């Protein structure tokens, strides 16, 4: 038996999964999941304290730690190399008494010392953990993982992760990364104009006035307790407050625009966000179908936005015969929402068992 802690260290959220496994299988479905909201751009130097808190909350007793990350992209770091080095130094300091393995973009695990020799190889590799996890269940599929900040679209061909892009830059080019998410996306990054009053279109302000979380709260796609990041104005997450922020997108307020008018604006932006994801998905879907022309390609949706963004984007580009499955049908809901942390924990368990 192996006790494994999987860490997915993101720029806004750090997710931890503690599992007990045997032969790479979770024993008794016993999984502990912990999500800590930690905005790197505010106090990145406190990462060690956050990791220590996670260790204490989960009770310790780990045989090994598996790590993947995306926080190295934070602009508090001059380069990704600098970010990777800082993040891994904090992990190594907190988990000094157990082996720490780091996932790279080729799907291999490296001890921290080796990972530091190729920092760009372990930067933003969490998509590989998610893809590997889903590949244990599906031979040919595409994973659409819509998180709070971005969307990963991960092809699996013949039971292997088959991403064309390895870096964030490459993945943006080929459609495997779409920088739009359920909570933290500036609405001005989704649309340049919106309809107001009798279908007249207005340009939008590029200020950070409203986030995608506001739009989804207004439309009922998320509940207040799911709006876990900071709002653009630092105020609350009531529907009224979200409407106030949305009005500012067109340099107005709730005395100038009615609730009905604001809801129509939200509905328009929502449609455009779905199209953003569908555009990336269509690129990846075309590539996968060319590789496995005779096979059925299923679509697996996961992440906070799986129901109201991923699923809707999939419907835009596939036929009615395509199998669309929610990852939470295969794994517990809390586990599916932390798929990269689960994936890296199971990969690490198998790696350790193989070494033994």
C-alpha positions as CSV (number, residue, x, y, z in Angstrom):
1,X,0.0,0.0,0.0
2,X,1.2,3.5,-0.8
3,X,0.0,6.8,0.8
4,X,0.3,9.5,-1.8
5,X,-0.3,13.2,-1.8
6,X,-0.9,14.8,-5.2
7,X,-0.5,18.6,-5.6
8,X,-1.7,20.7,-8.4
9,X,-0.3,24.2,-7.7
10,X,-2.1,26.8,-9.7
11,X,-1.8,30.5,-9.9
12,X,-5.1,31.0,-8.1
13,X,-5.9,27.7,-6.5
14,X,-3.8,24.9,-5.0
15,X,-5.5,21.5,-5.0
16,X,-4.4,18.6,-2.9
17,X,-5.5,15.0,-3.1
18,X,-4.5,12.4,-0.5
19,X,-5.1,8.8,-1.6
20,X,-4.2,5.3,-0.3
21,X,-3.4,3.0,-3.2
22,X,-2.4,-0.6,-4.0
23,X,-1.3,-1.6,-7.5
24,X,-2.2,1.9,-8.7
25,X,-5.8,1.6,-7.5
26,X,-7.4,3.7,-4.8
27,X,-8.3,1.6,-1.8
28,X,-11.9,1.7,-0.7
29,X,-12.6,4.9,-2.6
30,X,-10.9,6.7,0.3
31,X,-9.9,10.1,-1.2
32,X,-9.3,13.4,0.7
33,X,-9.6,16.5,-1.5
34,X,-8.5,20.0,-0.4
35,X,-8.6,23.3,-2.4
36,X,-6.9,26.4,-1.1
37,X,-7.5,29.7,-2.8
38,X,-4.1,31.2,-3.0
39,X,-3.5,34.1,-5.5
40,X,0.2,34.0,-6.3
41,X,0.3,37.5,-7.6
42,X,-0.5,38.9,-4.2
43,X,1.8,37.0,-1.8
44,X,3.7,34.3,-3.6
45,X,6.3,34.3,-0.9
46,X,3.7,32.6,1.4
47,X,3.5,29.4,-0.7
48,X,5.4,27.5,1.9
49,X,2.9,28.4,4.6
50,X,0.0,27.3,2.3
51,X,1.7,23.9,1.7
52,X,2.4,23.5,5.4
53,X,-1.3,24.1,6.1
54,X,-2.3,21.5,3.5
55,X,0.1,19.0,5.1
56,X,-1.3,19.6,8.6
57,X,-5.0,19.5,7.4
58,X,-4.5,16.2,5.6
59,X,-2.8,14.7,8.6
60,X,0.6,13.6,7.1
61,X,1.7,10.0,6.8
62,X,2.6,10.4,3.2
63,X,5.0,7.9,1.6
64,X,5.5,10.1,-1.5
65,X,4.4,13.4,-3.0
66,X,3.5,14.0,-6.7
67,X,3.5,17.6,-8.0
68,X,2.3,19.4,-11.0
69,X,1.9,23.1,-11.5
70,X,0.7,26.1,-13.5
71,X,1.6,28.9,-11.1
72,X,5.0,29.5,-12.7
73,X,3.2,31.6,-15.2
74,X,2.3,34.2,-12.6
75,X,3.8,37.6,-13.4
76,X,5.4,37.8,-10.0
77,X,8.1,35.7,-11.6
78,X,10.4,37.2,-14.3
79,X,10.6,33.8,-16.2
80,X,8.9,30.4,-15.9
81,X,12.3,29.0,-14.9
82,X,12.3,31.3,-11.9
83,X,8.7,30.3,-11.0
84,X,9.4,26.6,-11.2
85,X,12.5,26.9,-9.1
86,X,10.7,28.8,-6.3
87,X,7.7,26.6,-6.3
88,X,9.7,23.4,-6.1
89,X,12.0,24.8,-3.4
90,X,8.9,25.5,-1.3
91,X,7.6,22.0,-1.9
92,X,10.9,20.4,-1.0
93,X,11.2,22.5,2.2
94,X,7.7,21.5,3.4
95,X,7.9,17.8,2.4
96,X,11.6,17.4,3.3
97,X,11.1,13.9,4.7
98,X,9.5,12.1,1.8
99,X,10.4,11.7,-1.9
100,X,8.9,14.3,-4.2
101,X,8.2,13.6,-7.8
102,X,7.4,16.2,-10.4
103,X,5.4,15.5,-13.6
104,X,6.8,16.7,-16.9
105,X,5.1,17.4,-20.2
106,X,6.2,14.0,-21.6
107,X,4.3,12.2,-18.9
108,X,7.3,11.1,-16.9
109,X,8.0,11.7,-13.2
110,X,11.3,13.2,-12.1
111,X,12.7,13.7,-8.6
112,X,12.8,17.4,-7.7
113,X,16.6,17.6,-8.3
114,X,16.2,16.3,-11.8
115,X,13.2,18.4,-12.6
116,X,15.2,21.5,-11.7
117,X,17.6,20.7,-14.5
118,X,14.7,21.1,-17.1
119,X,12.3,23.6,-15.6
120,X,10.4,24.3,-18.8
121,X,9.7,20.6,-19.0
122,X,7.7,20.6,-15.8
123,X,6.0,24.0,-16.3
124,X,2.2,23.8,-16.8
125,X,2.1,20.0,-17.1
126,X,-1.1,19.5,-15.2
127,X,-3.0,18.7,-18.4
128,X,-0.9,15.6,-18.8
129,X,-2.1,14.3,-15.4
130,X,-5.7,14.8,-16.4
131,X,-5.2,13.2,-19.8
132,X,-3.4,10.2,-18.3
133,X,-6.2,9.8,-15.7
134,X,-8.9,9.7,-18.4
135,X,-6.8,7.5,-20.7
136,X,-7.2,4.7,-18.0
137,X,-10.8,4.6,-19.0
138,X,-11.0,5.6,-22.7
139,X,-8.9,4.6,-25.7
140,X,-9.9,7.5,-28.0
141,X,-11.4,10.6,-26.6
142,X,-11.0,14.3,-26.0
143,X,-11.0,15.8,-22.5
144,X,-12.5,19.3,-22.0
145,X,-11.5,20.6,-18.6
146,X,-13.0,24.0,-17.9
147,X,-11.5,25.5,-14.7
148,X,-11.9,28.8,-13.0
149,X,-9.3,30.5,-15.3
150,X,-8.7,28.5,-18.4
151,X,-9.8,25.5,-20.5
152,X,-7.6,22.5,-21.3
153,X,-8.6,20.4,-24.3
154,X,-6.6,17.1,-24.2
155,X,-6.6,14.5,-27.0
156,X,-6.2,10.8,-26.1
157,X,-5.4,8.5,-29.0
158,X,-4.9,4.7,-28.6
159,X,-4.9,5.0,-24.8
160,X,-2.1,7.6,-24.7
161,X,-2.2,11.4,-24.3
162,X,-1.6,12.7,-27.8
163,X,-1.3,16.5,-27.3
164,X,0.4,18.4,-30.2
165,X,1.4,21.2,-27.9
166,X,3.7,20.8,-24.9
167,X,4.1,24.4,-23.7
168,X,1.3,26.8,-23.0
169,X,2.3,28.8,-26.1
170,X,2.2,25.8,-28.4
171,X,-1.1,24.7,-26.9
172,X,-2.7,28.1,-27.5
173,X,-1.6,27.9,-31.1
174,X,-3.2,24.5,-31.7
175,X,-6.3,25.0,-29.7
176,X,-5.5,22.7,-26.8
177,X,-5.5,25.7,-24.4
178,X,-8.2,28.3,-24.4
179,X,-7.7,31.1,-21.9
180,X,-11.2,31.4,-20.8
181,X,-12.7,30.1,-17.6
182,X,-15.7,29.8,-15.2
183,X,-14.8,32.6,-12.7
184,X,-11.7,34.7,-13.4
185,X,-11.9,35.7,-17.0
186,X,-12.2,39.5,-17.7
187,X,-15.4,39.8,-19.7
188,X,-13.6,42.3,-22.0
189,X,-11.4,39.3,-23.0
190,X,-14.5,37.5,-24.3
191,X,-16.3,40.3,-26.2
192,X,-15.4,43.7,-27.7
193,X,-19.0,44.7,-28.2
194,X,-22.3,43.8,-26.5
195,X,-26.0,44.5,-27.4
196,X,-27.8,47.2,-25.5
197,X,-31.2,48.9,-26.0
198,X,-33.0,47.8,-29.1
199,X,-30.0,45.8,-30.4
200,X,-27.6,48.7,-30.7
201,X,-24.1,47.4,-30.1
202,X,-21.8,49.2,-27.7
203,X,-18.1,48.8,-27.3
204,X,-16.9,47.6,-23.9
205,X,-14.4,49.0,-21.5
206,X,-11.2,47.1,-21.2
207,X,-11.0,47.9,-17.5
208,X,-11.2,44.9,-15.1
209,X,-14.8,45.7,-14.1
210,X,-16.5,42.3,-14.3
211,X,-15.5,38.7,-14.4
212,X,-17.0,35.6,-16.0
213,X,-18.0,34.6,-12.4
214,X,-20.4,37.6,-12.4
215,X,-22.0,36.5,-15.7
216,X,-22.4,32.9,-14.6
217,X,-23.8,34.0,-11.2
218,X,-26.4,36.3,-12.9
219,X,-27.5,33.5,-15.3
220,X,-27.7,30.9,-12.5
221,X,-24.8,28.8,-13.8
222,X,-23.0,29.0,-10.5
223,X,-24.1,29.6,-6.9
224,X,-22.6,32.3,-4.7
225,X,-20.5,29.7,-2.7
226,X,-18.9,28.5,-6.0
227,X,-17.7,32.0,-6.7
228,X,-14.5,31.3,-4.9
229,X,-12.1,33.9,-6.3
230,X,-12.0,37.6,-5.5
231,X,-14.4,39.9,-7.4
232,X,-13.2,42.7,-9.6
233,X,-14.3,45.4,-7.1
234,X,-13.5,43.4,-4.0
235,X,-17.1,43.3,-3.0
236,X,-19.5,40.4,-2.4
237,X,-21.0,37.7,-4.7
238,X,-24.7,38.5,-4.5
239,X,-26.6,38.7,-7.8
240,X,-27.2,42.4,-7.2
241,X,-23.5,43.1,-6.8
242,X,-22.7,41.0,-9.9
243,X,-25.2,43.1,-11.9
244,X,-23.5,46.3,-10.7
245,X,-20.2,45.0,-11.9
246,X,-21.6,43.9,-15.3
247,X,-23.1,47.4,-15.9
248,X,-19.7,48.9,-15.6
249,X,-18.5,46.8,-18.5
250,X,-20.3,49.4,-20.7
251,X,-19.4,52.3,-18.4
252,X,-22.9,52.3,-17.0
253,X,-24.6,51.5,-13.7
254,X,-27.8,49.8,-12.5
255,X,-29.7,53.1,-12.6
256,X,-28.9,53.5,-16.3
257,X,-29.6,49.9,-17.4
258,X,-32.4,47.6,-16.2
259,X,-31.9,44.1,-14.8
260,X,-33.5,42.7,-18.0
261,X,-31.1,44.6,-20.2
262,X,-28.1,43.4,-18.1
263,X,-29.3,39.8,-18.3
264,X,-29.5,40.1,-22.1
265,X,-25.9,41.3,-22.1
266,X,-24.8,38.4,-19.9
267,X,-26.6,35.9,-22.2
268,X,-24.8,37.4,-25.2
269,X,-21.4,37.1,-23.5
270,X,-22.1,33.6,-22.4
271,X,-22.8,32.5,-25.9
272,X,-19.5,34.1,-27.1
273,X,-17.6,32.3,-24.3
274,X,-19.1,28.9,-25.4
275,X,-17.9,29.7,-28.9
276,X,-14.4,30.5,-27.7
277,X,-14.1,27.0,-26.3
278,X,-15.9,25.4,-29.3
279,X,-13.3,27.0,-31.6
280,X,-10.4,25.3,-29.8
281,X,-12.3,22.1,-29.5
282,X,-13.0,22.0,-33.2
283,X,-9.3,22.2,-34.0
284,X,-8.4,19.3,-31.6
285,X,-11.4,17.3,-32.7
286,X,-10.4,17.5,-36.4
287,X,-6.9,16.3,-35.5
288,X,-8.1,13.4,-33.5
289,X,-10.6,12.3,-36.1
290,X,-7.9,12.3,-38.8
291,X,-5.8,10.0,-36.6
292,X,-8.6,7.6,-35.6
293,X,-11.0,7.9,-38.5
294,X,-12.7,4.6,-38.0
295,X,-13.0,4.8,-34.2
296,X,-15.6,6.5,-32.0
297,X,-14.2,9.6,-30.3
298,X,-15.9,10.3,-27.0
299,X,-15.8,13.7,-25.3
300,X,-15.1,13.8,-21.5
301,X,-16.1,17.0,-19.7
302,X,-14.8,18.0,-16.3
303,X,-13.9,21.0,-14.2
304,X,-16.1,23.7,-12.5
305,X,-17.5,24.7,-15.9
306,X,-18.2,21.2,-17.2
307,X,-22.0,21.5,-17.3
308,X,-22.5,25.1,-18.5
309,X,-19.4,25.6,-20.7
310,X,-17.7,22.4,-21.6
311,X,-20.9,20.5,-22.4
312,X,-22.4,23.4,-24.4
313,X,-19.2,23.8,-26.4
314,X,-19.1,20.1,-27.2
315,X,-22.7,20.3,-28.5
316,X,-21.6,23.1,-30.9
317,X,-19.2,20.8,-32.9
318,X,-20.2,17.1,-32.6
319,X,-23.0,15.0,-33.9
320,X,-25.8,13.6,-31.8
321,X,-24.2,10.2,-31.9
322,X,-21.1,11.3,-30.1
323,X,-20.7,10.0,-26.6
324,X,-20.4,12.9,-24.1
325,X,-19.5,11.9,-20.6
326,X,-19.1,13.7,-17.3
327,X,-15.9,12.6,-15.5
328,X,-17.8,12.6,-12.3
329,X,-19.7,9.6,-13.6
330,X,-16.5,7.7,-13.4
331,X,-15.0,9.3,-10.3
332,X,-16.6,11.0,-7.3
333,X,-17.6,14.6,-8.0
334,X,-15.0,16.1,-5.6
335,X,-12.3,14.0,-7.2
336,X,-13.2,15.0,-10.8
337,X,-13.0,18.7,-9.9
338,X,-9.4,18.1,-8.9
339,X,-8.5,15.8,-11.8
340,X,-4.8,16.9,-12.2
341,X,-4.1,16.3,-8.6
342,X,-5.8,12.9,-8.7
343,X,-3.9,12.0,-11.9
344,X,-0.5,13.0,-10.6
345,X,-1.1,11.1,-7.3
346,X,-2.0,7.9,-9.1
347,X,0.9,8.3,-11.5
348,X,3.2,8.7,-8.6
349,X,1.8,5.7,-6.8
350,X,2.3,3.5,-9.8
351,X,5.8,4.9,-10.3
352,X,6.8,4.1,-6.7
353,X,5.3,0.6,-6.8
354,X,7.2,-0.1,-10.0
355,X,10.4,1.1,-8.5
356,X,9.9,-1.3,-5.5
